[in-house]
Amino acid sequence: MSEKLSSKDLLWPLAIVGLAILIYGGSLTNGFVWDDKDYLYQNPVVTSWAGLKDIWFSPKTPFYLANTILYPVTLSAFWMEHKLWGNAPWGYHTVNLLLHILNALLLFGFFRKWAPRLAGLAALLFAIHPIQVETVAWIVEQKTLLSFFFFMLSCHALLKFETTRRKKDYTIMLLLFTAAFLSKATALCFATVPLLYAWWRHGSITKRDILLTMPLFILAGISATATVHFEATAAGAQGSLSFSFLERILLAGRIFFFYLRQILLPFKFMTFYPKWILTPTAVSAWFFPLGVLGLYALLGWKHRPLGRGAFALLCFYGISLFPVLGFLDVCWMRFSYVADHFSYFSAPTILLLLCSTGSFLSEKVSTELEKRGWEPSLFFKRSIFAAAIVYLAALSFHLTGNYKNSFVLWRQLLLQDPESPFACNNLGEVLLESKNPAALEKAIALFETAIAIKTDYSEAYQNLGRAYLKKNDYEEAVRAFENAATDAPVFTQALCYYRIGNVYLRKNQPAEAIRFLEKAGRLQSHPDYQKRKYTSFEFRTGNFNPAYEAQVYQDLGEAYLLGKDAPKAVQAFRRAVALNPGNANGYSGLGAALMNSGDIPNAVKAFAQASGLAPENESAKTNLAAAQSALNTPPRDAPSVAAPR
């Protein structure tokens, strides 16, 4: 803020800082929720010291988080924070709060160029509005906060460049813009800001204005192409998002007005909103897209009462929302078509437009009332303003508690939407990790409720199978896994068949175990399996072990040994150790299979490898000694060795 603030103007930044701390201070004691672990303490590029190099030069982020490869600035911030306070949630929450406060202050400084009288109120509303709670209280949304921070710095750099016209200032603007979209692709909408700003200032856009924005659009195009590709891949792998063209238009209209309603009428906020039913044949469904066209036409045609700035703000609102209007496949839309954090960039424009409209109408009403001999007192106006601020602050403070931990998050969502299969499944997952037997029964009930609501809910079937396994109810576990595999993607089928085979192995039924494990092994070579492996629900939820593919063949080898088919067991164990050379049990199994095949020398080598990988394993030492002893023993008297279970 290059201009000096008066004592009156200084009250706005103080109010922004004070109320933000008051509202979000409680979030500093919140924990991690849902996918925080994927981005932080289970993300190898964040937890390892070498991760910073990998983030920028050789990204190793799992493909299910492929879009984060495009956001090295955010991952670098997480990496640095992890080195400062490790897995302590308060540190990340503190950074989120500080970034939100800085964003509101930067917004205040920028709005002072547009509308000095309204800048303070608009920035304060941005800081305390309930629609911002999800972004500030959810650690993983630091990417949105960080992106907006660099976005606002880019806006300030633009203003400076407009004054100085120096190449240095233009270069700084480009660098800040790059940092913004490398934090999160939503910031790509900045490419249109110079054009909107020029139109607002002069009423037209010159050739020079277009040329100055060309580098911005080139950078935006490259980033947008990569982001769209990764989002579409992740969305397609986790469930179909196929919409017809007409459905996408209907969806865009609903989403456009949804965020307007949430900002202008802030009453009900949810982490995941129920999906709408899109019916192109219903006449009423077209009110929303036609309403969007009508709103732009009206404000574009009769923008003079509010000025060109009003139409420019509405244009930016639509541009900033375009990536999440439904025309592009966004992975989040598998769960809900809308999310509060999607509006972080667009909210300021509507809030400033709201303040501008309110000021315009207030002056009109006051003038009319004065003509009639009655003038509203200043105390009355301030009371309305104070009541609105108190309401918004209180609601935001209350919503912050919803992100206390995953259990609270999903329980609250279930209270708000009892028909949400997603809430039932995720709350059941949390309870599934509990050691309390009563929690296990509640988890099973929640999974069954999710399935009753959404009969093809493969994830819920898988979790139900895991719950029954934990309960040692093998029959129900097999039934759940079989249902999960029905009409599921290839990867999910492979995992379910593996689990079914593992259950039969536990029950000492080698024939059934072999049948399902062989199915799982065959599916592993399927192109769709390899393509979707790291975008799967199982990997995202931490249920997928990278060594699982080797485990399929290890279990298959054990099943062959139980079925007295040592040659096939040897083949299976060889495949297992090839896929996971660091697994001592795989070499122990191979040694056992070789012993039963009569290949004692190679069995000794396999057991020696197992003993070297796990020197503390007494079983490996015993097997090695038995194999070495067998070298000097007649073959018919050689000891039989069982594979490790």
N, C-alpha and C positions, 0 to 999 in steps of 0.2 A: 504494500500500500504506500505508494510514493507520496500521496498527498497527506498533509498533516490532519489528524483527526481533532475535531473540537471536543470539548469536555462532554457535550451532549452525545456526539457520535460515538465517543468511547464507551458509552454505556452498553451499546449493542454487543461489541466483542466480549465485554465482561459478562453480559447476560448469557451469551452463547457458551462461554467456557463454564460458567457456574452451573447453568441448568444441565448441560451435557454431563458434567461430573456427577451432579445430583441424580440424574436419571440412570446413567450407565455405570455408576460406581459399584453398584451391586453385582454387575456382570463380572467383575474382577475375581469373584469367588466361584464363578461357574467353572465347569469342567469341559471335557471334550464331548462332542456329540457327533453321531452318525459317521460321516466320511472324514472328519478331522484326522483320524488316525491314518487314512490313506495318504494324505498330503504331508503329514508330520512324522509321527514316531514310527510308522511302518513304511515310510518312504526312504529307500536306501540313499538317494541323493541328498536328502536332508540330514540324515543321522550320521553319515560317514564324513570324515575329514576331507576325503578326496572328492566329496560330492560337488563342491563348488566348481571344480574343473569339469566334471561330468555334465553339470547343468548347462554350461556354455559351449563346451567343445565336443562332448560325446554323450549326449543325453541317454540315460539308462532308466528313465522313468518307465514303469510298466505301461503297456499300451492301453490299458483301460483308463489311464490318466493321460492319454496321448495329448490332449489339448494343453496340458501343463508344460509339455515340451516347448510349446510356443510362448510360454510365459516365464522365461528365465529370471526376470526381475523379481517376480513374486517368489519363485523357488529360492532365489538367492537371499531374499529377506527372511524366509523361513529357515534357511540354512544358518544364517547369522544368529537369529533368535534362538535356534536350537543349541548353538554353541554357548549362548549366554545363560539360558535357564533350562535347557534340556526339555524334559517332558512336563514341566510345571505350567499348567494352563493359564495362570494369572499373568504371566509375561506376555503371551500372545493377546490376551484380552486387553491388556494395558496398551499395547501397540495399536490395536483396533480403535480403542477410544481416542488415543492421541491423534491418529490419522483422521478420524471423523471430526474432531474439533478443528484441526488444521484445515480440513476441507471446507467446513462452514465459514471459517475466517477468510479463506481465499475467495470463497463465493461472495462474501460480503464486500471485499475489495473490488471484485470484478463487477458486481451489480451496481456499485457506486458510479460506474461509468455509464450505465444504462439508465438507472432511475435512482438518483441519490436519496430521495425522500423515502423510497420503499426498500432500499437495499438491506437495512438492518432488520426489518420485520421479516422479509423473505428469507434471509440467511438464518434467522432464529427459528423460523418454522422448519426449515430444512434440518436444523440440528436436533429438534425435539420431536419431529413428526413420527407417529407410530410405525409408518411404513418403512422407516430406517432401522428398526430394531433388529430385524433378521440380519441385515448386513453388518451391524456393529457387534451384536452379541454372538454371532456364529464365527468362530475363528477362521474357518476356511474361506470366508468371504473377505478376508484381508486383501485378496486379489482385487476385489472391486474397489475397496477403499484406497489401495495403493494406486490403482489405475486412475481413479478420479483425482487423486492428489497430483499426479503428473499431468493429467488433463487440465486441471485448473492452472498449474504453473505454465502450461502451454498457452492458455488463454491470456495470462498476464504477459507472457513473452510476445504474443501477438500484438497486444496493445502498445507495448514498448516499440516493437518494430514499426507499427503504424505511425509512431511519433518520430523515430530516428531514421527509418529506412536504411539502416546499416546491415551489411551482410552478416556481421557478427551476431546481431540480434535475431536475424532470420535463421541462422545456423543453430542458435540456442533453442529456438522454437521447434525446429526439426528434431533435435536431440531429445527434447522433453516429450514430444509427441511419440517418438520411437519408444522411449521408456514407458509411456502410458500404455501403448498397445502390446508391449512385451510384458506388461503386468496383467492385462486382460484385454481381449479383443474388443470389448464394448467401446473402448476409447477411440476406435476408428472413426466414430461420428465427428471427431474434431476436424476432419478434413473439410467438412462443410461450414465450419464456424467462420473462417475468413470471408467466405462468400456472403453468408447471412449478415455478418457484421458490416461488410461493404454496402450491401443493399439497405440495411438499416440507416447507415450514416448518410448515403448519397441518393438512395432511391433507385439505383441501377448498379449493374455489375459490368465492369469494363474488361477488355481483353487482358489488360495488365493483371487484374485481380485473378483471372482464370489461370494465367501463366504462373503466378506466384503460388497457386494451390496445386499445380500439377505434381510436384514432388510428393505432396501430402497424399494425393489420390493414388500415386504409384505405390507408395509404401502401404497404404491402406488396402489396395487391391491384392498385393502379395500376401499380406497377413490374413485378409479375409478369405482368400482361396484356400489357404492351408487350414484355417480354422473350420471352415465349412466342411472340408473333406474329413477332418478328424471327428467333428461333431456328428456328421452323417454316419460315419463308420461305427462310432460308439452307440448312437441311437439305434441303428439297424441291428447291431449285435445284441442289444439288450431287450429288444422287442420291436414289433412293427410300429412305425409312425406314418404309415401310408395314408395320405389324405388325397381326395380328388381336388382338382383346381377350385371348384366351387366351395368345397368345404374349407379350403385354406382361406378363401376370401371371407367366408362367414367367421372363421376363427380370428382373423385379423381385426375385423370390426368389433367383435366381443372383447378381445384383449385391449384394443385401443381405449374403449370406454371403461373397461374394468379398472385400469390404473387411474383414469380420471376420477372415477367414483371413489376409489380407495384414498386418493389424496384430498378430494373435496369433501367427502363424507366419511371421515375416519372412525368407523365403529367396530367392524369385525375384521380381525387379522388372523391368518392361519399359516402354518409352515407349508402345508400342501393343500391347495384348494381343490374341491371336487371338480371333476371334468364336466364340461358341458356336452350335451347331446347336439350334434350338428346335423340339421335337417334341411338340406337345400330346397326341398319342395315346400317347406313352410314359409308362408308370406311374411310372418312376423320375424323370422330369422334374418331377413334382409334389412330390417330397420337399422341394425348396427352399421354395416358397411355403407349404406346410403346416408346414415347420419354422419359418418366421417367425411364423406364427400360434401355434404351440406354444410358442415361446420367450417371446412376449409374455404368453400365457396363464399359463405357469408362473411367470414372474417377477412378474406382476401378482397372481397368486393367493397365491404364497408368497414375498413380498418381504421378510418380516420379518427373516430372518437378515442380510441386507445393508442393510436399511432402505429407506424410501421413495425415497431418493436414487438407488438402483440402478435402480429402474423408471423414474424421471424421466430418468436418463441414457440408458437404452435408448430411451425415447420420443423424446428429442431426436436421438439417432443416426438413427432412422428419418425424422424430420421433416427434418433437414438433408440427408439423402440423397434425399428424395422427388423433387426436380427431375431427378435423373439416374438414376432407377430404371427408366426406359423407358416410363413412362406419358405423358411429353411428348417431342416430337421435339427432340433436341439435335444440333446440327450435327456434333459430335465423333463421334457414334455411326456416322457414315458410315465412319469409320476403325476404331473400336473401341468396344465397348459400355461399357468401363470405362477409367478413367485415375486414376493416383495422386493428381493434384492435386484430383480431385473429393472426396477424403476429408479435406481439410485441416480443414474445420469439424467433421466427425464424429469424427475420430481422438481428440481429447481426451476425449470422453465414454467411449469404449471403453478408453482407457488408464487413466483414473481407475477405471472399473469393474473393469479387470484388477487394478489395485493393491489395490482394496478386496476383491475376491474372493481374491487371493493372501494378503492379510493375514489374512482370516477363516480360510482353510484352513490357513495357517501356524500360527495360534494353536490350531486344533483338533488338528492333527497334533502340535504340541509338547506339548499337554496329554496326549494319548494316550501319547506316548513317555515323558513324565515318570512316568506311572502305571506304565509298564513298567520304570522305573529307568534310562532313557537319555535324556539331554537334549542336543540338538544344540548345539554350541558357537557362540558369537557369531562366531568366525572362520569357521566353516563357512558360516553364513548370509551373511556379508559377501563371502565368496569367490564364492558363486553370483551374488550381486548384481553384483560387479565383472566377472565373466566375461560376464554378459549385457550390461552397458554396453559393454565392450570389443568384443564381437561386433557390436552394433548400430552403434557408432561406426566400426568398421573397414569394415563393409559400406556405410555411408553415404558414407564417404570414397572408397571405390572407385567407387560409382555416380556420384559427382559428376563424374568424368572422362568419363562418357558424353556430357556436354554441352559438350565441348571446342569442337566446331564441327559443322556439318551433316554433313560427311563421316563423322566419328567416330560421330555419333548414328545415322545410317542403317546404317553398317557394323555397329555393335554390334547393332542390331535385327535385321539380316539374319543375324548369327551366332546370335542367340537363336531366330529364327524364319525358317529358310530358305524356308518356303513363304509368306512374306508378300509379296504382289504390291505392296503399298504401299511396303515397304522397298526392293524392287527398283527401283520407279519413281523414288522420291525419291533414292536413291543414284545412279541413272543421271542424274537431273537435275543433281546436283552435278558429276558427271564431264563432263557435256555442256558445262559452262561452262569446262572446262579447255582449254588450247591444245595439250595433248599429244595427238598422233594416237593413241597407244595408249589413252589415256583415252576417246577417242571410240569406239573399237571395244568397249571394256568397257561403255560406256554403252549401245550398241546391243544387246549381249548381255543386259544387265540388263533393258532394255525388252522384249526378246523373251521373257525368262523370266517377267516380270510378265504378259505377254499369254498365255503358255502356262498359267499358273496361273489367270488370270481372263480368259477369252476375250472378254468384252465390256468390257474396261478401256479406255475411250475416251481417258483422259488418257495412258496408256502409248502408245497408237497415235499420238497427237499428238506426243508427245516422240520417238517413233521416227521419225516423218516429219521433225521438226526436225533429228534427228541425220543422217538421210540427205541432207537439204538441205545440211548443213554439209559432208558428204562429197561433194557434187555428184552424188549418185546420184539423179537426178530421177525415174526410173522407180519405184524403191522408195519414194521420198518420196510420190509420188502414190498408190501402193497403200496406204501407211500412213494417209494422210489420208482416203482413201475408206473404209477400215475404221473410222476414228475417227468418221466421220459416220453410220455405220450405226446406226440406232435410238438416235441421240443426241438430246439436247435441241436446240431450234431454234437457240439461240445457237452451240452447238458445230458444228452443221451449217454455219451461215453462215461461221464462221471457217475450217472445213476447206475449204469450196468456194472461199473467197477464196485460200487457200494453194495449192490445186490450180491455180486460174486463174493465180496468180502464177508457178507453175512453168512452165506452158505459155507464158506470156509470155516467160519467160527463154529458152525453147526456140524462140522465134519461130514459134509455132503459134497465130496470132490466133483462128482459128475455135474451137478448144478452149478457149482462154483466155476468150473472150467467153461461151461457154456456161456455164462455171462461175462467172464473175464476175457474170453476170446473175442466176444463182441466189442468190448471196450477197447481192446488192443487194435482191432481192425479199424475202428472209428478214429483212432488217433492219427492215422495216416490220411484221413479225409481232408481235402483242401479247406472245407468250411471250418473244420476243427482248428486247423492251424491259423486260419484267418481270424477267428473269433475267440481264440483261447484267452487272450489277455483283456478282452472287453466283456468277459462273462460276469454274470452275477456272482458266481462262486469266487472268482478272483477278487472282485470288488469287496465282497463281504469277508474276505480273509479265510474262506473255507477251502480255497484252492491252494494246495501245496505244490510248489514248482517241481518237487520230486515225485509228485503223484503218478506221472506217466511211468516212471521206473517201478513204482510200487505195484502198478497193475501187473507187470510181468513178474515181479517178485511173488505176488500172491498167486499168480498163475503157476509159477514153478512149484510153490508149496502144494497147490491143488494136484498137480501132476504127480508129485511124490506121494501124496496120500492115495492117489489112484494107481500107484505102482507103475508109473510110466516114466522111468528115470531119463531116457533119452530126450523126451520132450521137455522134461524139467530142466535139463542142462541147457537146451536152447532158450528157454524162458529166462533162466537166471543170467545167461550171457547177455541177453538183451537188457535185462535190468541193470547190470553193472555198466553196460555201455552207456545207458541213459543217465546213470547217477554213479560215477566212479568213486565217489567219496562215501558210499554207504557200506559199512562193514557187514550189515546183515545180508546184503546182496551177495557178497563174496562167500559168506558162511553158507548161504543157501546153495550157491554154485558148488562149493566143496562137498556138501551133502549129496547133491545130485550126482556129482562125479564119483563119489565113493560108492553110491548105489549102482552106478554104471560100471564099476570095476576099474575106473581110470584113477588109480591111487596117486601117481606122480603129480598129475594136474590138480588133484584134490588137495595135495599138500600145498601146492602153490596158492590155490584159492584161500585155504585156511590161513596161510602165512600172510596173505594180503589183508584178510579180515582182522587178524591179530595186530598187524601194523597200523591199521586205521583206528582200531579200538583196543589199545594195549591194556586198558583197565577191565576189559570184558573177559571174565573167567571162562565163559562158555567157548569163546573163540580159542583160548589157549588149550582147553581140554580137547576140542575138536582137532586142533593142529597136532597135539601129542598123539591122539588116536590114529590120525592119518599117517604120521611118521612111523608109528609102531606097525601100521599095516603094511608098510613097504617091505618089512622083513617077515611078514606073516603070509602063509599060503592063502591064496585068494578066497578059498572056500571058508576060511576062518576069519576073514577080515571083518572088523566091527561095522555095523550099520550106524550111520549118523543121520539124525533128523534135521530138517531145515529149521532155523529159528522162527518162532512165532511172535 
